[in-house]
Amino acid sequence: MDAPPLIDREKTAERLLAASAKHSFDPDTELDWDAPFEEGAWFCPPELVTLYDTPLWRRMPEEQRIALSRHEASSMAAVGVWFETILMQLLLRHTYDQEPTSGHVRYALTEIADECRHSKMFARFVAKTGTPVYGPSRVDHALGRVLKTISTTPGSFTGTLLAEEILDWMQRLTFPDERVQPLVRGITRIHVVEESRHIRYAREELRRQMTTAPRWEIAFTRLTSAQAARVITRSLVSPEVYAAVGLDPAEALEAARTSPRRQDIMRQSAKRLIDFFSDIGLLRGPSLPLWKSSGLV
Protein backbone atom coordinates (compact mmCIF):
# COMPACT_ATOMS: atom_id res chain seq x y z
CA MET A 1 0.00 0.00 0.00
CA ASP A 2 1.20 3.54 -0.73
CA ALA A 3 2.68 5.49 2.12
CA PRO A 4 0.43 8.34 3.34
CA PRO A 5 2.54 11.08 1.65
CA LEU A 6 2.06 9.34 -1.72
CA ILE A 7 -1.67 8.96 -1.09
CA ASP A 8 -1.84 12.71 -0.36
CA ARG A 9 0.17 13.37 -3.52
CA GLU A 10 -2.31 11.40 -5.61
CA LYS A 11 -5.29 13.19 -4.06
CA THR A 12 -3.74 16.55 -4.89
CA ALA A 13 -3.01 15.46 -8.45
CA GLU A 14 -6.58 14.28 -9.02
CA ARG A 15 -7.98 17.59 -7.74
CA LEU A 16 -5.62 19.54 -9.99
CA LEU A 17 -6.49 17.38 -13.00
CA ALA A 18 -10.18 18.05 -12.40
CA ALA A 19 -9.50 21.79 -12.14
CA SER A 20 -7.45 21.69 -15.34
CA ALA A 21 -10.32 20.03 -17.19
CA LYS A 22 -12.64 22.88 -16.14
CA HIS A 23 -10.34 25.90 -16.31
CA SER A 24 -7.80 25.62 -19.12
CA PHE A 25 -7.55 28.07 -21.99
CA ASP A 26 -6.31 28.20 -25.57
CA PRO A 27 -4.71 31.64 -25.94
CA ASP A 28 -4.91 31.43 -29.75
CA THR A 29 -8.71 31.47 -29.60
CA GLU A 30 -9.39 33.12 -26.21
CA LEU A 31 -7.52 36.35 -27.03
CA ASP A 32 -8.06 38.93 -29.78
CA TRP A 33 -4.63 39.02 -31.38
CA ASP A 34 -5.80 41.10 -34.35
CA ALA A 35 -7.01 44.09 -32.31
CA PRO A 36 -4.54 47.01 -32.35
CA PHE A 37 -3.00 48.20 -29.11
CA GLU A 38 -4.96 51.03 -27.47
CA GLU A 39 -3.39 54.47 -27.66
CA GLY A 40 -2.25 55.72 -24.26
CA ALA A 41 -2.74 52.39 -22.47
CA TRP A 42 0.05 50.85 -20.40
CA PHE A 43 1.60 47.43 -20.94
CA CYS A 44 1.81 46.85 -17.19
CA PRO A 45 0.74 48.93 -14.21
CA PRO A 46 3.13 51.92 -14.14
CA GLU A 47 4.02 51.09 -10.52
CA LEU A 48 5.70 47.90 -11.79
CA VAL A 49 7.95 49.68 -14.31
CA THR A 50 11.54 49.50 -13.05
CA LEU A 51 12.08 53.28 -13.08
CA TYR A 52 8.78 54.22 -11.47
CA ASP A 53 9.02 57.07 -8.95
CA THR A 54 12.74 57.68 -9.57
CA PRO A 55 14.09 61.16 -10.40
CA LEU A 56 14.66 59.90 -13.96
CA TRP A 57 11.02 58.77 -14.19
CA ARG A 58 9.81 62.19 -13.13
CA ARG A 59 11.76 63.75 -16.01
CA MET A 60 10.33 61.36 -18.59
CA PRO A 61 7.27 62.39 -20.66
CA GLU A 62 4.23 60.12 -20.41
CA GLU A 63 4.74 58.75 -23.92
CA GLN A 64 8.25 57.61 -23.06
CA ARG A 65 7.06 56.01 -19.80
CA ILE A 66 4.42 54.00 -21.69
CA ALA A 67 7.01 53.00 -24.29
CA LEU A 68 9.25 51.74 -21.50
CA SER A 69 6.35 49.69 -20.09
CA ARG A 70 5.93 48.15 -23.56
CA HIS A 71 9.58 47.14 -23.78
CA GLU A 72 9.70 45.87 -20.20
CA ALA A 73 6.53 43.79 -20.69
CA SER A 74 8.04 42.34 -23.84
CA SER A 75 11.30 41.59 -22.02
CA MET A 76 9.46 39.77 -19.23
CA ALA A 77 7.47 37.77 -21.79
CA ALA A 78 10.63 36.71 -23.63
CA VAL A 79 12.28 35.75 -20.34
CA GLY A 80 9.06 33.94 -19.49
CA VAL A 81 9.59 31.68 -22.53
CA TRP A 82 13.11 30.96 -21.24
CA PHE A 83 11.78 30.18 -17.76
CA GLU A 84 9.03 27.93 -19.11
CA THR A 85 11.47 26.01 -21.34
CA ILE A 86 13.64 25.25 -18.32
CA LEU A 87 10.64 24.31 -16.17
CA MET A 88 9.30 21.90 -18.79
CA GLN A 89 12.65 20.12 -18.91
CA LEU A 90 12.79 19.89 -15.12
CA LEU A 91 9.26 18.48 -14.94
CA LEU A 92 9.99 15.88 -17.61
CA ARG A 93 13.09 14.82 -15.75
CA HIS A 94 11.03 14.51 -12.55
CA THR A 95 8.56 12.16 -14.27
CA TYR A 96 11.31 9.93 -15.73
CA ASP A 97 11.52 7.66 -12.67
CA GLN A 98 7.89 7.98 -11.61
CA GLU A 99 4.98 5.61 -12.20
CA PRO A 100 3.54 6.78 -15.56
CA THR A 101 -0.03 5.79 -14.71
CA SER A 102 -0.09 7.84 -11.51
CA GLY A 103 -2.15 10.99 -11.17
CA HIS A 104 1.04 12.77 -10.13
CA VAL A 105 2.67 12.10 -13.49
CA ARG A 106 -0.52 12.76 -15.43
CA TYR A 107 -0.74 16.18 -13.80
CA ALA A 108 2.95 16.89 -14.51
CA LEU A 109 2.27 16.18 -18.20
CA THR A 110 -0.83 18.37 -18.03
CA GLU A 111 1.26 21.17 -16.59
CA ILE A 112 3.83 20.76 -19.35
CA ALA A 113 1.02 21.13 -21.89
CA ASP A 114 -0.03 24.35 -20.10
CA GLU A 115 3.54 25.64 -20.22
CA CYS A 116 3.76 24.92 -23.95
CA ARG A 117 0.71 27.10 -24.53
CA HIS A 118 2.10 29.81 -22.25
CA SER A 119 5.40 29.87 -24.13
CA LYS A 120 3.62 30.24 -27.46
CA MET A 121 1.41 32.96 -25.96
CA PHE A 122 4.36 34.93 -24.61
CA ALA A 123 6.28 34.59 -27.89
CA ARG A 124 3.27 35.76 -29.88
CA PHE A 125 2.95 38.78 -27.60
CA VAL A 126 6.64 39.67 -28.06
CA ALA A 127 6.17 39.54 -31.83
CA LYS A 128 3.08 41.76 -31.63
CA THR A 129 4.83 44.44 -29.54
CA GLY A 130 7.36 45.02 -32.33
CA THR A 131 10.20 45.28 -29.82
CA PRO A 132 13.52 43.46 -30.04
CA VAL A 133 13.45 39.91 -28.67
CA TYR A 134 14.99 40.49 -25.27
CA GLY A 135 16.25 37.67 -23.11
CA PRO A 136 18.78 36.74 -20.45
CA SER A 137 22.40 37.72 -20.81
CA ARG A 138 24.80 35.17 -22.31
CA VAL A 139 26.13 34.44 -18.84
CA ASP A 140 22.67 33.86 -17.38
CA HIS A 141 21.63 31.81 -20.40
CA ALA A 142 24.63 29.57 -19.74
CA LEU A 143 23.91 29.48 -16.00
CA GLY A 144 20.35 28.42 -16.75
CA ARG A 145 21.70 25.50 -18.77
CA VAL A 146 23.97 24.51 -15.88
CA LEU A 147 21.32 24.89 -13.19
CA LYS A 148 18.75 22.78 -15.01
CA THR A 149 21.39 20.10 -15.64
CA ILE A 150 22.67 19.78 -12.08
CA SER A 151 19.41 20.56 -10.28
CA THR A 152 18.25 18.17 -7.58
CA THR A 153 14.57 17.16 -7.49
CA PRO A 154 13.76 19.65 -4.68
CA GLY A 155 15.89 22.20 -6.52
CA SER A 156 13.74 21.74 -9.61
CA PHE A 157 10.59 22.60 -7.69
CA THR A 158 12.31 25.51 -5.94
CA GLY A 159 13.30 26.94 -9.33
CA THR A 160 9.77 26.42 -10.59
CA LEU A 161 8.33 28.39 -7.69
CA LEU A 162 10.88 31.19 -7.99
CA ALA A 163 9.98 31.80 -11.62
CA GLU A 164 6.25 31.34 -11.20
CA GLU A 165 5.41 33.06 -7.91
CA ILE A 166 7.30 36.31 -8.59
CA LEU A 167 5.59 36.70 -11.97
CA ASP A 168 2.26 35.57 -10.50
CA TRP A 169 2.36 38.35 -7.90
CA MET A 170 2.99 40.97 -10.58
CA GLN A 171 0.36 39.56 -12.91
CA ARG A 172 -2.29 39.56 -10.21
CA LEU A 173 -1.83 43.34 -10.12
CA THR A 174 -1.92 43.54 -13.90
CA PHE A 175 -4.99 41.67 -15.15
CA PRO A 176 -7.62 43.68 -13.20
CA ASP A 177 -5.96 47.07 -13.97
CA GLU A 178 -8.06 48.98 -16.49
CA ARG A 179 -5.11 51.24 -17.34
CA VAL A 180 -3.42 48.26 -19.00
CA GLN A 181 -3.77 47.04 -22.60
CA PRO A 182 -6.67 44.55 -22.95
CA LEU A 183 -4.39 41.97 -24.59
CA VAL A 184 -1.93 42.13 -21.70
CA ARG A 185 -4.78 41.80 -19.21
CA GLY A 186 -6.06 38.75 -21.08
CA ILE A 187 -2.62 37.12 -21.18
CA THR A 188 -2.00 37.68 -17.49
CA ARG A 189 -5.50 36.45 -16.54
CA ILE A 190 -4.92 33.14 -18.35
CA HIS A 191 -1.47 32.78 -16.83
CA VAL A 192 -2.64 33.51 -13.27
CA VAL A 193 -5.52 31.00 -13.44
CA GLU A 194 -3.38 28.18 -14.79
CA GLU A 195 -0.26 28.96 -12.75
CA SER A 196 -2.22 28.79 -9.50
CA ARG A 197 -2.46 25.03 -10.08
CA HIS A 198 1.23 24.75 -10.96
CA ILE A 199 2.19 26.60 -7.79
CA ARG A 200 0.13 24.33 -5.56
CA TYR A 201 1.59 21.22 -7.23
CA ALA A 202 5.16 22.49 -6.81
CA ARG A 203 4.71 23.70 -3.22
CA GLU A 204 3.27 20.42 -1.99
CA GLU A 205 5.88 18.33 -3.79
CA LEU A 206 8.74 20.52 -2.57
CA ARG A 207 7.57 20.21 1.03
CA ARG A 208 7.52 16.41 0.63
CA GLN A 209 10.95 16.39 -1.00
CA MET A 210 12.49 18.50 1.77
CA THR A 211 11.40 15.92 4.36
CA THR A 212 12.72 12.89 2.47
CA ALA A 213 15.82 14.07 0.56
CA PRO A 214 19.25 13.17 1.98
CA ARG A 215 21.13 15.90 3.85
CA TRP A 216 23.70 16.43 1.09
CA GLU A 217 20.90 17.00 -1.45
CA ILE A 218 19.17 19.54 0.78
CA ALA A 219 22.44 21.41 1.37
CA PHE A 220 23.15 21.45 -2.36
CA THR A 221 19.59 22.58 -3.09
CA ARG A 222 19.97 25.54 -0.73
CA LEU A 223 23.00 26.81 -2.66
CA THR A 224 21.72 26.19 -6.18
CA SER A 225 18.31 27.65 -5.35
CA ALA A 226 19.88 30.84 -4.01
CA GLN A 227 21.93 31.15 -7.19
CA ALA A 228 18.81 30.52 -9.27
CA ALA A 229 17.09 33.36 -7.40
CA ARG A 230 19.92 35.74 -8.36
CA VAL A 231 19.73 34.69 -12.02
CA ILE A 232 15.95 34.97 -12.21
CA THR A 233 15.64 38.38 -10.55
CA ARG A 234 18.34 40.04 -12.64
CA SER A 235 16.98 38.51 -15.86
CA LEU A 236 13.38 39.73 -15.59
CA VAL A 237 14.02 43.00 -17.43
CA SER A 238 16.86 43.33 -19.93
CA PRO A 239 19.07 46.43 -19.50
CA GLU A 240 18.72 46.90 -23.25
CA VAL A 241 15.17 48.22 -22.83
CA TYR A 242 16.46 51.60 -21.66
CA ALA A 243 18.42 52.46 -24.80
CA ALA A 244 15.49 51.25 -26.91
CA VAL A 245 13.29 54.08 -25.54
CA GLY A 246 15.97 56.76 -25.76
CA LEU A 247 17.38 56.67 -22.23
CA ASP A 248 21.02 56.63 -21.23
CA PRO A 249 21.49 52.93 -20.39
CA ALA A 250 24.05 53.45 -17.60
CA GLU A 251 21.98 56.16 -15.90
CA ALA A 252 18.74 54.20 -16.19
CA LEU A 253 20.24 50.94 -14.99
CA GLU A 254 21.72 52.65 -11.93
CA ALA A 255 18.41 54.42 -11.24
CA ALA A 256 16.55 51.10 -11.34
CA ARG A 257 19.20 49.28 -9.29
CA THR A 258 19.18 51.84 -6.49
CA SER A 259 15.44 52.59 -6.52
CA PRO A 260 13.92 51.93 -3.07
CA ARG A 261 10.57 51.52 -4.80
CA ARG A 262 11.89 48.80 -7.12
CA GLN A 263 13.64 47.04 -4.24
CA ASP A 264 10.38 47.03 -2.30
CA ILE A 265 8.44 45.66 -5.30
CA MET A 266 10.86 42.75 -5.66
CA ARG A 267 10.68 41.92 -1.96
CA GLN A 268 6.88 42.15 -1.99
CA SER A 269 6.67 39.90 -5.06
CA ALA A 270 8.59 37.17 -3.25
CA LYS A 271 7.45 37.65 0.36
CA ARG A 272 4.94 34.80 0.45
CA LEU A 273 7.40 32.52 -1.32
CA ILE A 274 10.35 33.46 0.90
CA ASP A 275 8.20 32.79 3.99
CA PHE A 276 7.44 29.33 2.59
CA PHE A 277 11.09 28.63 1.77
CA SER A 278 12.08 29.69 5.28
CA ASP A 279 9.43 27.43 6.79
CA ILE A 280 10.70 24.33 4.93
CA GLY A 281 14.36 25.04 5.71
CA LEU A 282 15.78 26.42 2.46
CA LEU A 283 17.09 29.74 3.80
CA ARG A 284 19.91 28.49 5.95
CA GLY A 285 23.69 28.27 6.16
CA PRO A 286 26.07 29.40 3.39
CA SER A 287 23.17 30.14 1.02
CA LEU A 288 21.95 33.15 3.03
CA PRO A 289 24.37 35.72 1.52
CA LEU A 290 23.33 34.60 -1.97
CA TRP A 291 19.66 34.90 -1.08
CA LYS A 292 20.25 38.42 0.25
CA SER A 293 22.14 39.43 -2.89
CA SER A 294 19.14 38.35 -4.98
CA GLY A 295 17.17 41.27 -3.51
CA LEU A 296 14.31 39.02 -2.45
CA VAL A 297 15.28 38.78 1.24
Secondary structure as UniProt FT lines:
FT   HELIX           4..22
FT   HELIX           27..30
FT   TURN            39..40
FT   HELIX           46..48
FT   TURN            50..53
FT   HELIX           55..59
FT   HELIX           62..95
FT   TURN            96..97
FT   TURN            100..101
FT   HELIX           103..129
FT   HELIX           138..150
FT   HELIX           153..174
FT   TURN            175..176
FT   TURN            178..179
FT   HELIX           182..212
FT   HELIX           215..235
FT   HELIX           240..244
FT   TURN            245..246
FT   HELIX           249..257
FT   HELIX           260..279
FT   TURN            280..281
FT   HELIX           285..287
FT   HELIX           288..293
FT   TURN            294..295
//
